[in-house]
Amino acid sequence: MTDFVRTPESNFAELPGFDFAPHYHTWQDLRIHFVDEGSRDAPVMLLLHGMPTWSFLYRDMIPLLVAAGYRCVAPDHAGFGRSDKPTDLHWYTIARHTEILTSLVNGLDLQDITLLCQDWGGPTGLAQAAQQPERFARLCIMNTWLHHPEFVYTEAIQNWIRNWEEGGLFSRPTPDVGLLLPFSAGLIPREVMFPSLVEGKEPELAGEAARMVQGFRAPFRGLPDEAYNGLRRFPLSIPHHSYENGNGAAQTAHYRALLQWQKPVHFIWGGADDVFDEAWGRKWAKQMNASFDAIPEAGHFLQNTHGSEIVELLLARIAGP
């Protein structure tokens, strides 16, 4: 039996802009949540989140994609969102996250998939396309990477890892990651965010900043510290820190395989991201003979701030020559 914590459903009541019915997939003895909106006969948009987010990240995009005639499937990784949260830090590996996602894709028998992936949604999602290309119609790659020996990890990535190591900024009980999203969106200034995180002070928030914090805090609100171990493990699974936990060899294999991809690929990139910068996105897009659209003012979590623009760009690319 896996020891895990399950977030109460009451935590997700009345989330702003997120009234989608929950659906659950069973993987071994765990319950994995996914949003499933739109006609079951429609082509699929598989929407994958990373760290420290969940399917709430796609709240603005799902209605627009459904209105455009797509079925949107947006899972929460184990340890995130409405999905169960194993309490053992060492339970979490990228290979296991990838395996769970494969089980979901196959369990729902998803076909004609457009993959939208960002952050850790890249390594886990692009693995599906590399391993089961027949299920996928196209790829939409946003501010992510696949590890390979030539990849240069930015100082921002390295600093992110250090902040989760012992003694780092986020190496503390029940870290308030809900503050990171409005901070990244420019809605909370540094002088408010960091004292709130370090000293536990509740910032005075209103409007969109308050709605973001409510949504991204929801999966962990009131939970014990061990429920946060999935959050802790993702930064420490970046292959620059842990090649084994990050499934580094498989990532490299998937990267090499996808350089031979013959179906459409569209890159949509937050140009203000210092984690996966625009130069890397453009280099990768060129390697894959893909289209590239930058949103200059968007940061790492571009779905959180520019969802409608992403949808507009993607639909235009799909409809184009």
JODA-V800615 format. One line per field, one symbol per residue. ss: DSSP state (H for helix, E for strand, L for the rest). phi: phi as a letter, one per 40 degrees, with the letter a starting at -180 (. if undefined). burial: # if it has 16 or more other C-alpha atoms within 10 Angstrom, else .. Layout:
ss: ???
phi: ???
burial: ???
This chain:
ss: LLLEELLLHHHHLLLLLLLLLEEEEEELLEEEEEEEELLLLLLEEEEELLLLLLHHHHHHHHHHHHHLLLEEEEELLLLLLLLLEELLHHHLLHHHHHHHHHHHHHHLLLLLEEEEEELHHHHHHHHHHHHLHHHEEEEEEELLLLLLLLLLLLHHHHHHHHHHLLLLLLLLLLLLLHHHHHHHLLLLLHHHHHHHHHHLLLLLLLHHHHHHHHHHHHHHLLLLHHHHHHHHHHHLLLLLLLLLLLLHHHHHHHHHHHLLLLLEEEEEEELLLLLLLHHHHHHHHHHLLLEEEEELLLLLLHHHHHHHHHHHHHHHHHHLL
phi: .ccabbcccccbcfccgbbcccbbbcbfbbbbcacabhccccdcbcbbcbbbbacddbdccdcccccchbcbbbcbddgbfcccbdccdcccbcccdccccdccdcccfcbfcbcbbafcccdcccdccccbcccbcabbbbfaabcadccbcccccccdcdcbcdgcdccacfcccccccccccgcbcdccccccccbgccccbagccccccdcccdcbcgccdcccccdccdccbcddcaccccfdccdcccdcccccdbccbbcbbccccccbccccdcccccccfbcabcbdccccccccbbdcccccccccccccc
burial: ...####...##..#..#.....##....#########....#####################.##...##################....####.######.##....##.##################..#.##############........#..######....#...############.##....##..#...........#############....###############....####.###.##..#..#..##########.####.###.##..###.####..###########.##.##..#....
